[in-house]
Amino acid sequence: MQILQEDNYLLAVNKPSGLQSDADRRRNLCAEDWAGDYLKRTYPWKKQLKAGLAHRLDRAASGVLLFGLTPAALKSLLAQFEARTVGKFYLALLEKTPPEAEGELVHWLKKDDVQKRSVVVNPQTKHSQQCKLRYKVLEEKAGKCLVEVELLTGRYHQIRAQMAAMGCPVVGDEKYGAKPIKSNTSMIYLHCHRLVFDHPKTGERMEVKVEPAW
């Protein structure tokens, strides 16, 4: 994985598509394990450093993934995500162009644990959660549409479910109705390209950014 930002308190990496953010029941290789191994290899004398995941990205998505390296730093980052003071910006390539060039989407989602996907439901549905995002069309090319998405909440598969509900699924996202692609079936065209947050030690406002590989 590419390291984007690193100091004694945080580590930001560019997670590739197909890699789980944290360990699953099968104990497959994940980004959190990679970060822990990296710290042990690179700083064997700094045994106090531990890679704690501050948020998650879908396995099929790529982009900026942030770790706290001390208990206090991780607590600060987790609190910022919980308070929704972190700016979370994604790039998504959609199969169709949205009806409006920019807008805000509000849906209620419920997680389907059997199908491992989120379903758009009515607000009265038990165990459903409200989700919000803003999007802006950046480019239309070859029948596809590139949008920037600002994630205002952080629900399971939120961008994927909301884009599909609008009739514009993410390219490659067969789980949400997109057509199959030949190049890489483990990949969807969704990338966290920018996070904006307060440094957990200094409080300085920071931006970590990386462009997608596609």
C-alpha positions in Angstrom: 0.0 0.0 0.0 1.1 3.6 -0.7 1.8 5.7 2.4 0.3 9.1 2.1 1.0 10.7 5.5 2.9 9.5 8.5 4.1 10.8 11.9 4.1 9.6 15.5 0.4 9.9 15.8 -1.2 8.9 12.6 -0.8 6.9 9.4 -2.7 7.4 6.2 -2.5 4.9 3.3 -4.0 4.4 -0.1 -6.0 1.2 0.3 -6.3 -0.8 -3.0 -9.6 -2.2 -4.1 -10.1 -5.9 -3.1 -8.4 -5.5 0.4 -10.5 -5.6 3.5 -10.0 -2.6 5.9 -10.1 -4.8 9.1 -10.0 -8.5 9.8 -13.0 -10.7 9.1 -13.9 -14.0 10.6 -11.7 -15.8 8.1 -8.7 -13.8 9.2 -7.8 -12.8 5.6 -5.1 -10.3 5.1 -6.4 -6.8 5.8 -5.2 -3.2 5.7 -5.1 -3.1 9.5 -2.8 -6.1 9.7 -0.6 -4.6 7.0 -0.3 -1.3 9.0 0.6 -3.2 12.2 3.3 -5.2 10.4 4.6 -2.0 8.7 5.1 -0.4 12.1 6.9 -3.4 13.6 9.2 -3.7 10.6 10.0 0.0 10.3 10.1 1.1 14.0 10.9 -2.0 16.0 12.1 0.3 18.9 8.8 2.1 19.1 6.8 -0.7 20.6 4.2 1.7 21.9 2.9 2.4 18.3 -0.2 0.5 17.4 -2.2 0.8 14.2 -5.8 1.5 15.2 -8.4 1.9 12.4 -10.2 5.2 12.6 -12.8 4.4 9.9 -13.5 1.8 7.2 -13.7 1.6 3.4 -15.6 -1.1 1.5 -13.4 -3.9 0.4 -14.2 -3.2 -3.3 -13.4 0.5 -3.0 -10.0 2.1 -2.8 -8.6 5.3 -1.3 -7.5 7.1 1.8 -7.6 5.0 5.0 -6.6 6.5 8.3 -5.0 5.0 11.4 -4.3 6.3 14.9 -1.0 5.2 16.2 -1.5 5.9 19.9 -4.6 5.4 22.1 -5.1 9.1 22.5 -4.6 9.8 18.8 -7.1 7.0 17.8 -9.6 8.3 20.4 -9.4 11.8 18.8 -9.8 10.5 15.3 -12.7 8.2 16.2 -14.4 11.1 18.0 -14.1 13.3 14.9 -15.7 10.6 12.7 -18.4 10.1 15.2 -19.1 13.9 15.4 -19.0 14.1 11.6 -16.4 16.8 11.6 -14.2 14.9 9.1 -14.6 15.9 5.5 -15.1 12.7 3.4 -14.8 13.1 -0.3 -15.1 10.3 -2.9 -14.8 10.0 -6.6 -17.3 7.6 -8.3 -17.7 6.6 -11.9 -21.4 6.1 -12.6 -23.0 4.1 -15.4 -25.5 6.9 -16.1 -25.5 10.7 -15.6 -27.7 11.9 -12.7 -30.8 13.9 -13.5 -29.3 17.0 -11.9 -25.7 18.2 -12.2 -25.4 18.4 -8.4 -27.6 17.8 -5.4 -28.1 16.2 -2.0 -29.5 12.7 -1.6 -31.4 11.6 1.5 -32.5 8.0 2.0 -33.2 5.6 4.7 -31.1 2.4 4.6 -31.4 -1.0 6.2 -28.6 -3.5 6.2 -29.4 -6.9 4.7 -26.9 -9.2 6.6 -27.8 -12.2 4.4 -27.1 -10.5 1.1 -24.4 -8.2 2.6 -25.9 -5.1 1.1 -27.9 -2.1 2.1 -31.5 -1.6 1.0 -33.4 1.7 0.6 -36.5 1.5 2.7 -39.2 3.9 4.0 -38.4 5.9 7.1 -40.7 3.9 9.3 -38.8 0.6 8.7 -37.4 -0.9 11.9 -33.7 -0.7 12.3 -33.3 1.7 9.3 -30.9 4.6 9.4 -31.1 8.0 7.6 -28.2 8.7 5.2 -27.2 11.8 3.4 -24.6 12.8 0.8 -23.9 15.6 -1.7 -22.7 14.9 -5.2 -21.4 17.0 -8.1 -20.9 15.9 -11.7 -17.3 16.5 -12.8 -17.2 15.0 -16.2 -19.2 12.9 -18.7 -17.2 10.6 -21.0 -18.0 7.6 -23.1 -21.4 7.2 -21.7 -20.1 7.2 -18.1 -20.3 10.0 -15.5 -17.6 11.0 -13.0 -18.9 12.6 -9.8 -17.4 13.8 -6.6 -19.4 12.7 -3.5 -19.2 14.4 -0.1 -20.3 11.8 2.5 -22.4 13.5 5.2 -23.1 10.3 7.1 -21.3 7.0 7.1 -23.6 4.1 6.6 -22.8 0.6 5.3 -22.4 0.7 1.4 -24.1 4.2 1.5 -22.7 5.7 -1.7 -23.3 2.5 -3.6 -26.9 2.1 -2.4 -27.8 5.7 -2.9 -26.4 6.0 -6.4 -28.1 2.8 -7.4 -31.4 4.1 -5.9 -31.0 7.2 -8.2 -30.7 4.8 -11.2 -26.9 5.5 -11.5 -25.0 2.6 -10.1 -21.2 2.7 -9.6 -19.4 1.1 -12.6 -18.5 -2.5 -11.8 -20.9 -2.7 -8.7 -22.9 -5.8 -9.7 -24.2 -6.1 -6.2 -26.2 -2.9 -6.8 -27.3 -3.6 -10.4 -24.3 -2.4 -12.4 -23.2 -4.4 -15.5 -20.3 -6.8 -15.2 -16.9 -5.4 -16.2 -14.1 -7.6 -17.7 -11.0 -6.0 -16.3 -11.3 -6.8 -12.6 -14.3 -8.3 -10.9 -13.2 -7.5 -7.4 -13.1 -3.8 -8.2 -15.7 -1.0 -8.3 -15.1 2.5 -9.5 -15.4 4.1 -6.1 -12.4 5.9 -4.5 -12.0 7.9 -1.3 -9.8 10.6 -2.7 -9.8 13.2 0.1 -10.1 13.3 3.9 -10.0 16.6 5.9 -9.6 16.3 9.7 -7.9 17.8 12.7 -4.5 16.4 13.6 -5.0 14.3 16.8 -2.1 16.0 18.6 -1.7 19.5 17.3 -5.3 20.2 16.3 -4.1 21.6 12.9 -6.6 21.1 10.1 -5.2 18.6 7.6 -6.0 17.3 4.2 -4.9 13.9 2.8 -5.5 13.3 -0.8 -4.8 10.7 -3.5 -6.0 10.2 -7.0 -7.5 6.8 -8.1 -5.6 4.3 -10.2 -8.3 4.1 -12.8 
